[in-house]
Amino acid sequence: MTSLVLNRPTLVLNRSWQPVGVNTVARALVKVWNDTARVVDPTDYQLYSWEDWSELRADGAEDVIRTANMTLRIPEVIVLTRYNRLPKRKVAFTRRNLFKRDNFTCQYCGSQQRGDQLTIDHVLPRSRGGQSTWSNCVLACSDCNSRKADRTPDEAGMPLLAEPVRPRWKPEYSAKDIRVDSWSKFISEAYWSVELSK
């Protein structure tokens, strides 16, 4: 149980409170212990040093780390004390990340469906030299993928809803399939639309 808790994701903010990464709980606690980060309480945005965080009482309903001498709450967000830049990261081209980029939405008809009801379509079909890249792959429902067949969207008369591009990094691409609700306080849609327009 403790190893599962220690491997959970923790959002990392830079000194300006912009998301710059995702660490495991274990790594986040090491940064707080080394005084290179502070724990952020997502309810009131209060900052905690290691001493402050280790003295907080843990609510019985929360997931915690128990040691012989203390019970530690799990940090969901930390802020770095010195780092103030935004790292340049490339999002790896994976099936999971493609589903996140396209928001489980068919890029031809706009229907949102479960993952097992969507397929990956090559805009330029593989039989005609199309590669599996960010700019050539989109999600498509089974009906649209069958209708498009071995043609380009223009040839099939099926325009794409959005141009397929490599997405800018954001924490969701690092967090696998775990959703942490408190992160939404630090990652607003307005912030990401500004970032995407750069």
QUIFENRA-V887809 format. One line per field, one symbol per residue. ss: DSSP state (2 for helix, 1 for strand, 0 for the rest). phi: phi as a letter, one per 20 degrees, with the letter a starting at -180 (. if undefined). burial: 1 if it has 9 or more other ideal C-beta (glycine too) atoms within 8 Angstrom, else 0. A space follows every 50 residues. Layout:
# QUIFENRA-V887809
ss->???
phi->???
burial->???
This chain:
# QUIFENRA-V887809
ss->02222200111110000011111122222222200011110000001102 22222000000001110000111000111100000000010000222222 20001000000100222111110002220000000011111222222200 002222000000000001002220000000222220002222222200
phi->.fffffefecfddefemdfcrcdfggffffffgfmebcfdeffcmfecfg ffffeffefgeefcdddfdbcdfefebccfecfcedfecdeffcggffff gellcfeddnfebfgfddcedegeggfdnfdecgeccbebfgffffffle cegffemcfffbffcffffbggfeeldeddgffffdceffffffffef
burial->00001101111111100011011110111011000011111100001111 00100001000001100000011111111110000000001010001111 11011111000010000101111010000100010111111101100100 001001010100010011111011100001011001100011001000
